[in-house]
Amino acid sequence: MRVHHGLSGGSSCDSRNDIATCTSIQVDIWVVAKIELDASRQMRQTLLEQRIQAHAAKPGTPGACITPPPAPLPRTLTLQGGFTVLDSDQRRLQRQAHAQGYSDLHSYLQARCQQQASPAQLASELATTTTVVRHLLDMADITPSPRQVTAARRRRTCTDQHLAARARELGFPSLQTYLADRAITRRWPTTSIASELGVQPATVRDRLDQHRQPRQRATIRPHRAIARQTACWAGKRQARLAELGFASVEEYLRVRRVEQGWSLRRMLAELQVGPAWLKDKMHRLGIP
């Protein structure tokens, strides 16, 4: 590039070849022009870069070639001691286990299975389904109790609740107090206690053994009491025969069994008697 500045009484000076022959004034003028030219180039370069940056596109767009993607940061995450990833459902189950008074879900499942709780009970307490509970038990390597065991435990719990309620109705604070009064103080037999509680004698014997209280056997009934009971039953049977229009059981069997061919079940339902007594009468009268 050539720079020419007009000087009075002087000639032009070439910026590249004739610097040595130029006067001092011409050299100063050339230096100033050079500085201005470099400043102009620098300013144009700066404006061009600003314009490119203002119109640059984000990475992933058609104009991303203008703006290169940022370089990855040299950062790393190091985990020690192990960790567990919990989603929202697992966090909810953890909160349910905490609400039941356990530290975490695993301790809750282990404790409840040791208490013979069924998967249905666990699902009800955790507010979830039995499928989820069985999956949690499989993951925790916990084997639930068989269904027969949990069903038997549930029936026993219901029976205990019934016995406790019946004892309160009879004026006792607990079943143990009731059993102590009936079995030890009054020396009632297990059959009488079972009749009052409305359960089987085997249930009463089991609860007596559970509370470590003695069993009382039924005493032999006096002959007079047996005779009175037999006469009472005979009177009821005779009254029933009279209602049906028969004078005796023999007449009744001749008509119903021999003539009409009634079955044993039908006659028992009509007479309202026990099968042993009726079979004995038919055997004695020779009626098949």
Backbone bond lengths (Angstrom), bond angles and torsions (degrees), N, CA, C in turn:
res aa  C-N    CA-C-N  psi(-1)  N-CA   C-N-CA  omega(-1)  CA-C   N-CA-C  phi
1 M - - - 1.462 - - 1.509 108.28 -
2 R 1.298 114.87 144.15 1.460 120.94 -178.63 1.507 108.33 -116.98
3 V 1.330 115.63 137.13 1.473 122.35 178.33 1.514 107.25 -118.10
4 H 1.305 116.20 127.23 1.467 121.53 -178.64 1.497 108.58 -121.17
5 H 1.224 117.28 127.22 1.470 123.79 174.66 1.530 107.28 -126.73
6 G 1.316 115.57 125.77 1.465 119.26 179.90 1.508 112.42 -74.15
7 L 1.374 117.66 129.42 1.466 122.46 177.83 1.524 108.22 -125.79
8 S 1.274 115.39 144.85 1.463 119.65 179.27 1.508 109.22 -69.02
9 G 1.323 115.87 126.35 1.448 121.92 177.70 1.480 114.07 71.56
10 G 1.336 119.34 12.71 1.473 120.98 -179.41 1.496 111.71 -129.22
11 S 1.302 116.70 171.46 1.468 123.05 178.35 1.520 109.85 -110.55
12 S 1.323 113.92 171.36 1.474 119.35 -179.35 1.507 110.75 -75.25
13 C 1.358 114.75 159.91 1.468 121.02 -177.16 1.527 109.42 -125.03
14 D 1.346 115.98 129.03 1.475 120.73 178.26 1.528 109.49 -77.54
15 S 1.392 116.03 131.10 1.460 120.06 -174.44 1.507 112.73 -70.04
16 R 1.343 120.61 -20.73 1.443 121.87 -175.18 1.537 112.40 -105.93
17 N 1.317 116.77 -41.21 1.459 119.07 -169.75 1.520 114.75 -104.80
18 D 1.293 116.14 -27.10 1.469 118.93 -170.89 1.501 112.95 -110.99
19 I 1.358 117.64 24.27 1.468 118.79 -178.33 1.505 110.44 -64.89
20 A 1.286 115.52 -35.85 1.475 118.29 -178.10 1.508 112.75 -66.52
21 T 1.327 117.73 -25.92 1.460 120.70 -177.24 1.502 113.32 -94.59
22 C 1.343 117.21 -5.83 1.465 120.76 -177.50 1.509 110.66 -78.28
23 T 1.254 114.09 154.57 1.462 119.94 175.14 1.495 109.74 -76.75
24 S 1.298 118.76 168.07 1.470 123.42 -179.23 1.508 111.68 -63.36
25 I 1.310 117.88 -35.91 1.473 120.53 -179.73 1.517 109.23 -67.67
26 Q 1.322 116.80 -41.91 1.447 120.00 179.03 1.532 111.74 -64.66
27 V 1.326 117.40 -36.72 1.459 120.66 177.46 1.512 111.09 -63.85
28 D 1.324 118.09 -43.42 1.464 121.31 178.54 1.511 111.22 -60.71
29 I 1.314 115.49 -42.77 1.465 118.89 179.93 1.534 110.49 -63.46
30 W 1.291 116.13 -40.12 1.471 119.39 -179.54 1.518 111.39 -66.57
31 V 1.315 118.85 -40.23 1.476 122.84 178.11 1.513 110.73 -61.87
32 V 1.332 117.65 -45.14 1.468 121.32 179.14 1.514 110.37 -61.37
33 A 1.324 116.30 -43.05 1.471 119.20 179.42 1.527 111.07 -63.57
34 K 1.332 116.82 -39.12 1.458 120.83 178.63 1.521 111.82 -63.24
35 I 1.322 115.63 -42.52 1.476 119.91 179.00 1.518 110.68 -63.54
36 E 1.326 116.73 -44.01 1.457 119.95 179.46 1.522 111.19 -63.07
37 L 1.341 116.47 -39.90 1.456 119.59 179.16 1.524 111.82 -64.91
38 D 1.340 116.99 -42.19 1.471 119.38 177.48 1.517 111.82 -65.09
39 A 1.329 116.29 -39.14 1.467 119.78 177.87 1.511 111.41 -64.12
40 S 1.318 116.61 -38.59 1.459 120.50 178.12 1.517 110.93 -64.83
41 R 1.338 117.80 -43.08 1.456 121.11 177.65 1.536 111.65 -62.53
42 Q 1.335 115.65 -42.86 1.459 119.75 179.48 1.519 111.94 -62.76
43 M 1.345 115.43 -39.79 1.463 119.47 -179.84 1.522 110.86 -66.84
44 R 1.342 117.45 -41.38 1.461 120.32 178.29 1.538 110.70 -63.98
45 Q 1.327 116.86 -41.20 1.454 120.23 178.07 1.529 111.99 -62.07
46 T 1.350 115.78 -41.05 1.481 120.34 179.03 1.513 111.28 -65.53
47 L 1.331 116.74 -43.40 1.469 119.80 178.86 1.528 111.41 -64.02
48 L 1.344 115.95 -38.80 1.455 118.98 178.63 1.540 111.61 -64.28
49 E 1.331 117.53 -42.20 1.464 120.46 178.34 1.524 111.61 -64.52
50 Q 1.346 117.03 -40.51 1.460 119.89 177.71 1.518 111.68 -63.62
51 R 1.328 116.60 -39.70 1.456 120.08 179.34 1.527 111.24 -66.38
52 I 1.327 115.84 -40.03 1.473 119.35 178.13 1.527 110.85 -64.05
53 Q 1.326 115.15 -43.50 1.467 118.28 179.45 1.517 112.06 -65.64
54 A 1.343 116.89 -35.20 1.474 119.40 -179.89 1.512 111.97 -68.54
55 H 1.325 117.67 -32.09 1.463 121.40 -178.56 1.519 112.72 -104.98
56 A 1.316 117.53 12.62 1.466 119.43 -178.71 1.519 110.70 -71.69
57 A 1.304 118.86 144.15 1.473 124.21 179.72 1.510 110.17 -94.17
58 K 1.338 115.26 159.64 1.456 121.40 178.34 1.522 109.65 -75.09
59 P 1.328 117.20 157.77 1.479 119.53 177.25 1.519 110.77 -61.93
60 G 1.332 115.32 138.15 1.453 120.68 -179.38 1.508 113.66 100.13
61 T 1.342 118.83 -8.53 1.455 123.42 178.09 1.516 109.07 -99.76
62 P 1.347 117.09 166.78 1.479 118.56 -178.51 1.510 114.18 -56.94
63 G 1.348 118.48 -28.44 1.454 120.30 -179.06 1.504 113.55 -95.93
64 A 1.349 117.46 20.73 1.455 120.29 -176.62 1.517 112.41 -70.59
65 C 1.321 117.09 -14.61 1.457 118.03 178.97 1.522 112.46 -66.72
66 I 1.346 115.84 -20.70 1.459 119.59 179.21 1.513 110.31 -74.44
67 T 1.375 115.67 -42.21 1.457 120.88 -178.18 1.520 108.89 -109.13
68 P 1.285 120.47 108.19 1.474 121.89 -178.95 1.520 110.24 -68.59
69 P 1.344 118.97 150.79 1.476 121.60 178.85 1.506 110.87 -65.57
70 P 1.347 116.14 150.16 1.461 119.27 -179.04 1.526 111.25 -66.84
71 A 1.284 114.69 146.60 1.455 120.12 179.25 1.524 110.37 -72.33
72 P 1.352 119.16 143.64 1.479 121.18 178.46 1.522 111.37 -62.76
73 L 1.346 113.55 142.43 1.457 119.03 -179.35 1.525 110.15 -78.19
74 P 1.264 118.21 139.49 1.489 121.28 -179.48 1.524 111.75 -79.01
75 R 1.383 116.42 67.10 1.460 120.90 -179.19 1.523 109.07 -125.64
76 T 1.317 117.51 143.80 1.467 123.37 179.40 1.520 109.76 -133.74
77 L 1.369 115.17 151.06 1.467 122.76 178.00 1.516 108.06 -115.20
78 T 1.310 116.48 122.94 1.462 122.81 -178.14 1.520 109.18 -114.13
79 L 1.363 117.21 124.77 1.460 123.02 179.08 1.514 108.98 -111.01
80 Q 1.310 116.03 135.31 1.449 122.42 179.87 1.520 109.72 -129.56
81 G 1.346 115.99 143.84 1.465 119.98 176.46 1.511 114.67 92.25
82 G 1.343 118.87 -3.62 1.451 120.65 -179.93 1.516 112.47 85.30
83 F 1.345 115.66 159.35 1.447 120.69 -179.20 1.517 108.49 -156.32
84 T 1.333 116.39 165.40 1.459 123.00 179.23 1.515 108.78 -131.93
85 V 1.319 116.58 130.44 1.460 121.51 178.36 1.526 108.20 -90.25
86 L 1.312 117.67 122.36 1.453 123.58 -177.82 1.516 108.95 -114.33
87 D 1.343 115.96 125.45 1.452 119.02 175.33 1.523 109.25 -89.20
88 S 1.317 115.51 -174.10 1.467 119.40 -175.25 1.523 111.69 -65.63
89 D 1.350 117.95 -39.00 1.465 120.22 179.71 1.530 111.33 -65.75
90 Q 1.328 116.87 -41.33 1.464 119.55 179.08 1.522 111.20 -66.54
91 R 1.322 117.22 -37.50 1.472 119.08 176.70 1.517 111.17 -65.03
92 R 1.335 116.68 -36.94 1.464 119.49 178.56 1.531 110.38 -66.26
93 L 1.338 117.48 -41.20 1.456 120.43 178.03 1.531 111.35 -66.40
94 Q 1.325 116.56 -35.36 1.469 119.60 175.89 1.522 110.73 -63.30
95 R 1.328 116.99 -40.92 1.478 119.74 178.05 1.522 111.07 -65.45
96 Q 1.342 117.22 -38.49 1.466 119.18 177.26 1.522 111.43 -63.58
97 A 1.343 116.56 -39.09 1.463 119.73 177.57 1.528 110.87 -65.59
98 H 1.331 117.37 -39.45 1.469 120.25 176.50 1.530 110.56 -63.43
99 A 1.337 116.65 -37.79 1.470 119.63 179.13 1.519 111.86 -65.17
100 Q 1.337 117.38 -27.16 1.466 121.24 177.54 1.527 112.52 -81.84
101 G 1.345 116.94 -3.08 1.461 120.54 176.68 1.512 115.00 96.08
102 Y 1.340 118.54 20.12 1.457 122.13 -179.46 1.524 110.21 -114.25
103 S 1.323 115.90 154.92 1.458 120.83 -175.47 1.521 112.18 -70.71
104 D 1.321 116.82 -39.10 1.451 120.19 179.27 1.524 109.37 -150.06
105 L 1.320 116.03 178.68 1.459 121.25 -176.14 1.521 111.89 -69.00
106 H 1.319 118.04 -37.47 1.467 120.85 -178.22 1.526 111.10 -64.89
107 S 1.328 117.63 -45.14 1.466 119.92 179.05 1.524 111.26 -65.15
108 Y 1.335 116.97 -33.99 1.465 120.11 176.67 1.529 110.96 -63.80
109 L 1.336 116.83 -48.24 1.463 120.17 -179.18 1.526 111.34 -62.91
110 Q 1.312 117.16 -41.58 1.459 120.32 -178.82 1.524 111.30 -66.15
111 A 1.328 117.35 -43.44 1.467 120.47 -178.74 1.526 111.55 -67.69
112 R 1.308 117.54 -42.38 1.456 119.86 -177.67 1.536 111.83 -69.75
113 C 1.331 117.31 -33.90 1.461 119.30 176.23 1.522 110.85 -69.30
114 Q 1.319 117.95 -34.08 1.455 120.39 174.56 1.527 111.48 -66.87
115 Q 1.319 117.35 -25.72 1.457 121.96 176.26 1.529 112.65 -86.54
116 Q 1.336 117.35 12.03 1.463 124.41 177.20 1.530 111.98 63.38
117 A 1.329 117.22 32.66 1.460 120.52 177.31 1.527 109.34 -78.39
118 S 1.314 116.32 140.17 1.461 121.16 -179.45 1.522 110.46 -82.75
119 P 1.346 117.81 159.59 1.475 119.76 175.38 1.516 113.31 -57.61
120 A 1.334 117.35 -32.03 1.461 119.25 177.81 1.530 110.95 -65.27
121 Q 1.331 117.44 -40.40 1.466 120.18 177.20 1.520 111.09 -65.70
122 L 1.321 117.64 -40.81 1.463 120.54 177.89 1.520 111.09 -63.29
123 A 1.330 116.14 -40.99 1.466 119.59 178.97 1.524 110.95 -63.96
124 S 1.324 116.77 -38.21 1.466 120.02 178.61 1.530 111.17 -66.43
125 E 1.327 117.49 -40.44 1.461 120.66 -179.26 1.527 112.08 -71.88
126 L 1.324 117.33 -33.53 1.468 121.22 -179.41 1.517 112.85 -90.13
127 A 1.341 117.40 -2.52 1.476 121.76 -179.39 1.523 110.58 58.91
128 T 1.324 116.59 50.21 1.458 121.50 178.99 1.517 108.39 -144.23
129 T 1.327 117.77 -163.38 1.461 122.25 -177.62 1.529 110.32 -106.11
130 T 1.334 115.04 162.89 1.463 119.65 179.03 1.531 111.38 -67.19
131 T 1.326 117.01 -29.18 1.469 119.39 177.20 1.521 111.13 -63.06
132 V 1.324 116.50 -43.54 1.470 120.61 178.23 1.524 110.39 -65.20
133 V 1.330 116.83 -39.77 1.473 120.19 -179.78 1.525 110.81 -64.50
134 R 1.325 117.60 -43.19 1.469 119.77 178.77 1.519 111.11 -65.15
135 H 1.343 117.55 -35.71 1.466 120.30 176.26 1.532 110.65 -65.58
136 L 1.327 117.16 -40.41 1.466 120.30 178.15 1.530 110.99 -65.14
137 L 1.324 116.79 -39.63 1.468 120.09 178.56 1.526 110.86 -65.49
138 D 1.324 117.04 -38.99 1.466 119.88 177.82 1.524 111.14 -65.46
139 M 1.335 116.62 -41.31 1.459 120.09 179.00 1.526 111.08 -65.64
140 A 1.330 117.44 -36.44 1.463 121.31 -179.80 1.524 112.69 -84.20
141 D 1.345 117.90 -0.87 1.466 123.18 -179.75 1.524 110.81 58.48
142 I 1.335 116.31 45.63 1.466 123.28 179.12 1.519 107.65 -116.54
143 T 1.325 116.92 128.19 1.457 122.12 179.93 1.522 109.52 -96.96
144 P 1.331 118.67 117.30 1.474 119.14 179.33 1.511 111.71 -71.68
145 S 1.315 116.07 163.42 1.461 121.17 179.14 1.521 110.17 -69.19
146 P 1.350 117.19 149.50 1.465 119.31 177.50 1.523 111.54 -59.31
147 R 1.316 114.62 156.79 1.461 119.55 -177.08 1.532 111.84 -63.35
148 Q 1.339 117.13 -34.26 1.463 119.16 179.92 1.528 111.19 -64.77
149 V 1.330 116.27 -38.38 1.469 119.89 -179.29 1.524 110.59 -67.45
150 T 1.328 115.99 -46.63 1.467 118.94 -179.85 1.525 111.46 -65.38
151 A 1.346 117.39 -35.76 1.463 119.86 178.26 1.528 110.91 -66.47
152 A 1.359 116.83 -42.17 1.462 119.81 178.04 1.529 111.14 -64.37
153 R 1.311 116.99 -39.42 1.465 119.29 178.52 1.527 110.99 -66.19
154 R 1.332 116.30 -37.71 1.458 119.57 178.67 1.525 110.87 -65.86
155 R 1.358 117.05 -41.12 1.472 119.33 177.16 1.521 111.35 -64.34
156 R 1.308 117.15 -38.78 1.468 119.80 179.13 1.523 110.92 -65.42
157 T 1.326 116.13 -39.01 1.473 119.27 177.88 1.523 111.21 -63.59
158 C 1.336 116.80 -42.21 1.468 120.03 177.83 1.532 111.60 -63.89
159 T 1.330 116.60 -39.50 1.466 120.03 178.31 1.519 111.27 -65.40
160 D 1.330 117.04 -41.32 1.468 119.86 177.91 1.524 111.26 -62.41
161 Q 1.324 116.24 -39.18 1.465 118.75 177.63 1.520 111.33 -64.89
162 H 1.339 117.13 -40.04 1.466 120.40 177.65 1.530 111.17 -64.36
163 L 1.327 117.18 -43.27 1.462 120.12 -179.77 1.523 111.84 -65.80
164 A 1.328 117.38 -39.37 1.462 120.20 178.79 1.529 110.90 -65.58
165 A 1.345 116.13 -40.52 1.468 119.37 178.71 1.528 110.87 -65.96
166 R 1.342 117.18 -39.96 1.468 120.31 178.80 1.530 110.90 -66.16
167 A 1.326 117.65 -38.66 1.466 120.38 177.64 1.532 110.85 -64.06
168 R 1.320 117.44 -38.72 1.477 119.37 177.11 1.520 111.30 -66.46
169 E 1.342 117.12 -35.78 1.465 119.63 176.94 1.528 111.47 -63.37
170 L 1.329 116.43 -32.32 1.465 120.60 -179.91 1.522 112.74 -85.81
171 G 1.337 117.67 2.71 1.464 121.38 174.65 1.513 115.50 94.73
172 F 1.324 118.48 20.96 1.458 121.60 -179.54 1.534 109.34 -115.13
173 P 1.321 117.40 141.06 1.480 119.00 -177.97 1.516 113.96 -69.58
174 S 1.333 117.71 -25.36 1.460 120.42 -177.89 1.516 109.47 -150.77
175 L 1.316 115.57 167.07 1.463 120.91 178.43 1.520 111.01 -67.50
176 Q 1.317 117.79 -36.21 1.461 120.84 -179.62 1.520 110.90 -63.13
177 T 1.335 117.16 -40.75 1.470 120.61 177.99 1.524 110.96 -64.80
178 Y 1.330 116.13 -40.16 1.466 120.17 178.79 1.527 110.73 -63.28
179 L 1.323 117.00 -46.69 1.460 120.16 -178.93 1.530 111.66 -64.32
180 A 1.326 116.76 -36.91 1.463 119.41 177.68 1.528 111.35 -63.72
181 D 1.336 116.44 -38.40 1.464 119.65 179.98 1.526 111.08 -69.68
182 R 1.334 116.39 -45.07 1.461 119.22 -175.32 1.534 112.26 -76.72
183 A 1.327 117.69 -40.75 1.464 119.81 -173.37 1.527 112.75 -86.38
184 I 1.357 117.91 -34.41 1.462 120.30 -175.47 1.518 111.02 -99.43
185 T 1.339 116.62 -51.03 1.468 119.56 -175.91 1.524 111.31 -71.67
186 R 1.333 117.76 -52.50 1.456 121.04 -176.42 1.527 112.87 -92.95
187 R 1.316 117.45 -12.05 1.459 122.58 177.11 1.531 111.49 57.97
188 W 1.330 114.57 46.30 1.469 119.55 177.48 1.524 109.60 -76.69
189 P 1.322 117.70 145.30 1.474 119.75 173.18 1.527 110.19 -73.30
190 T 1.304 115.03 161.94 1.467 119.63 -177.82 1.524 112.27 -63.27
191 T 1.325 116.92 -30.82 1.469 119.62 179.20 1.534 111.28 -65.59
192 S 1.333 116.01 -39.42 1.468 118.95 178.74 1.532 110.89 -68.53
193 I 1.316 116.77 -41.04 1.463 119.69 178.06 1.522 110.22 -63.56
194 A 1.338 116.62 -42.15 1.467 120.12 179.58 1.518 111.33 -63.63
195 S 1.344 116.63 -38.85 1.460 119.91 178.43 1.525 111.29 -64.38
196 E 1.325 117.65 -39.21 1.460 120.28 179.93 1.531 111.85 -71.22
197 L 1.340 117.23 -35.51 1.466 120.83 -179.00 1.517 112.29 -83.15
198 G 1.327 117.92 -18.15 1.456 120.58 -179.51 1.513 113.27 79.22
199 V 1.345 117.57 33.24 1.466 122.11 179.21 1.525 108.49 -131.58
200 Q 1.340 115.42 -179.87 1.454 120.84 178.98 1.543 110.19 -79.90
201 P 1.327 117.24 151.24 1.477 119.60 177.07 1.527 112.91 -58.82
202 A 1.336 117.53 -32.67 1.464 119.41 178.12 1.527 111.46 -62.59
203 T 1.319 116.95 -35.22 1.468 120.38 177.25 1.515 111.01 -65.73
204 V 1.333 117.15 -41.07 1.466 120.59 178.18 1.522 110.55 -64.55
205 R 1.338 117.05 -42.89 1.466 118.85 178.82 1.525 111.41 -62.84
206 D 1.327 117.04 -38.29 1.469 120.00 178.53 1.524 111.43 -64.03
207 R 1.340 117.13 -41.77 1.472 119.54 -179.51 1.527 111.13 -72.05
208 L 1.328 117.58 -32.94 1.464 119.48 175.38 1.532 110.43 -64.16
209 D 1.313 116.66 -42.03 1.468 119.59 177.15 1.525 111.16 -66.51
210 Q 1.312 116.64 -35.85 1.465 120.35 179.68 1.529 111.10 -63.56
211 H 1.342 116.94 -41.66 1.463 121.69 179.74 1.523 112.75 -91.23
212 R 1.346 117.23 8.10 1.462 122.55 176.61 1.527 112.04 56.20
213 Q 1.330 113.96 50.05 1.454 120.48 177.30 1.525 108.87 -118.53
214 P 1.336 117.45 146.71 1.472 120.24 -173.72 1.530 111.65 -71.68
215 R 1.313 113.63 151.40 1.455 119.55 173.71 1.527 109.42 -91.60
216 Q 1.318 115.78 146.59 1.460 121.00 177.48 1.527 108.58 -117.31
217 R 1.322 115.33 126.91 1.459 119.63 177.17 1.516 110.45 -83.44
218 A 1.291 114.80 152.50 1.465 119.84 178.02 1.531 109.88 -70.96
219 T 1.317 114.90 134.66 1.467 119.96 179.21 1.538 110.00 -76.07
220 I 1.341 115.95 159.65 1.462 120.79 178.82 1.520 109.44 -70.18
221 R 1.329 115.57 127.71 1.457 119.74 -177.32 1.538 109.89 -72.37
222 P 1.324 116.98 143.94 1.480 119.91 177.94 1.529 110.52 -65.32
223 H 1.334 114.36 154.49 1.469 119.21 -178.59 1.522 111.51 -64.33
224 R 1.311 117.17 -33.58 1.460 119.04 179.01 1.513 111.59 -63.66
225 A 1.334 115.98 -39.85 1.463 118.96 179.00 1.516 110.55 -65.80
226 I 1.335 115.95 -38.50 1.461 119.12 178.99 1.522 110.45 -66.26
227 A 1.327 116.31 -40.51 1.468 120.08 179.63 1.524 110.89 -64.63
228 R 1.326 115.90 -41.73 1.464 118.42 178.98 1.531 111.09 -63.32
229 Q 1.331 116.76 -40.50 1.468 120.12 179.64 1.524 111.40 -65.65
230 T 1.337 117.09 -38.59 1.462 120.92 179.61 1.529 111.22 -67.50
231 A 1.320 115.93 -40.65 1.474 119.50 178.73 1.521 110.61 -66.01
232 C 1.317 116.64 -37.14 1.463 119.85 179.04 1.516 111.08 -63.54
233 W 1.338 117.55 -45.28 1.464 120.66 179.25 1.529 111.61 -64.47
234 A 1.339 115.97 -38.70 1.469 119.31 179.54 1.523 111.00 -64.66
235 G 1.313 116.38 -39.09 1.463 119.85 177.74 1.527 111.70 -64.37
236 K 1.343 116.94 -39.28 1.476 119.59 178.92 1.527 110.78 -66.45
237 R 1.350 117.64 -39.13 1.460 120.02 179.83 1.530 111.12 -67.19
238 Q 1.328 116.01 -40.17 1.459 118.96 179.68 1.519 111.20 -67.15
239 A 1.319 116.71 -36.47 1.469 119.52 177.80 1.524 110.54 -65.71
240 R 1.333 115.83 -36.71 1.471 118.43 179.11 1.512 110.83 -68.27
241 L 1.342 118.58 -39.56 1.457 121.71 177.83 1.528 110.87 -63.47
242 A 1.332 116.12 -38.69 1.459 119.78 178.51 1.523 110.89 -65.41
243 E 1.315 117.50 -37.39 1.467 120.06 177.47 1.524 111.47 -63.40
244 L 1.332 116.40 -33.20 1.461 120.59 -179.32 1.534 112.76 -85.05
245 G 1.355 117.08 -5.55 1.474 120.98 177.24 1.503 114.48 89.95
246 F 1.352 117.31 24.78 1.467 121.25 178.80 1.525 109.27 -118.78
247 A 1.341 115.16 144.13 1.460 120.19 -179.03 1.518 112.15 -85.28
248 S 1.339 118.38 -27.94 1.462 122.02 -178.84 1.518 109.63 -148.46
249 V 1.311 114.12 169.75 1.465 119.54 179.05 1.520 110.68 -72.38
250 E 1.352 117.30 -28.87 1.462 119.33 177.79 1.521 110.83 -64.46
251 E 1.341 117.04 -44.69 1.462 120.67 177.79 1.521 110.86 -61.99
252 Y 1.312 115.87 -39.48 1.472 120.29 -179.41 1.529 110.52 -62.84
253 L 1.342 117.84 -45.43 1.456 121.54 -178.65 1.532 111.82 -68.35
254 R 1.379 117.63 -35.13 1.448 119.07 178.83 1.532 110.72 -63.22
255 V 1.308 115.34 -37.31 1.477 118.71 -177.46 1.517 110.87 -79.83
256 R 1.322 117.04 -53.58 1.469 120.85 -172.65 1.536 112.04 -72.29
257 R 1.316 116.83 -43.25 1.470 118.94 -173.49 1.519 112.30 -87.07
258 V 1.367 116.20 -48.63 1.457 119.47 -173.21 1.524 111.34 -80.51
259 E 1.313 117.16 -49.47 1.462 120.21 -174.77 1.539 112.01 -81.07
260 Q 1.303 117.23 -47.70 1.466 120.13 -175.22 1.529 113.64 -93.14
261 G 1.347 118.02 -15.17 1.464 121.04 176.17 1.522 114.89 70.32
262 W 1.336 116.56 34.67 1.466 119.08 179.84 1.533 110.00 -69.10
263 S 1.333 113.93 151.00 1.466 119.41 175.76 1.531 110.61 -80.47
264 L 1.322 114.55 163.07 1.462 119.28 179.76 1.524 111.10 -62.59
265 R 1.322 116.95 -39.84 1.467 119.91 -179.33 1.520 111.49 -63.91
266 R 1.319 117.09 -38.96 1.471 119.70 -179.93 1.523 111.38 -67.41
267 M 1.327 117.01 -39.13 1.469 119.25 178.87 1.524 111.29 -69.07
268 L 1.321 117.21 -38.26 1.469 119.78 177.47 1.518 111.52 -62.02
269 A 1.332 116.25 -39.80 1.457 119.37 179.44 1.529 111.20 -67.24
270 E 1.338 117.71 -34.37 1.458 119.75 -178.74 1.522 111.61 -77.29
271 L 1.330 117.24 -41.59 1.458 120.00 -178.19 1.527 113.00 -79.57
272 Q 1.349 116.81 -23.63 1.470 121.53 -177.93 1.525 111.50 60.60
273 V 1.338 115.00 50.26 1.465 122.07 179.99 1.519 108.29 -127.21
274 G 1.337 114.99 173.82 1.449 120.53 178.13 1.517 112.07 -80.91
275 P 1.333 117.97 150.47 1.475 119.69 -178.83 1.524 113.04 -66.34
276 A 1.325 117.97 -32.59 1.470 119.59 -178.69 1.517 111.00 -63.65
277 W 1.323 117.81 -43.46 1.468 120.49 -179.44 1.513 111.43 -64.71
278 L 1.342 117.44 -43.62 1.463 120.16 -177.82 1.533 110.86 -68.72
279 K 1.329 117.87 -39.22 1.466 119.81 177.41 1.524 111.29 -64.08
280 D 1.334 115.96 -36.84 1.471 119.37 178.30 1.534 110.94 -64.51
281 K 1.322 117.26 -41.61 1.474 120.50 179.02 1.522 110.83 -65.33
282 M 1.339 117.05 -41.02 1.464 119.42 179.00 1.532 110.93 -66.08
283 H 1.299 117.89 -36.42 1.475 121.32 178.77 1.530 110.18 -67.31
284 R 1.320 117.47 -42.06 1.455 120.20 -179.34 1.517 111.95 -67.32
285 L 1.361 117.24 -35.18 1.465 121.27 -178.74 1.523 111.47 -86.49
286 G 1.323 117.96 -4.66 1.454 120.90 179.24 1.517 113.32 72.09
287 I 1.295 117.04 29.19 1.468 121.49 179.45 1.534 108.24 -100.91
288 P 1.321 118.73 120.40 1.465 120.32 -177.48 1.538 111.28 -72.97
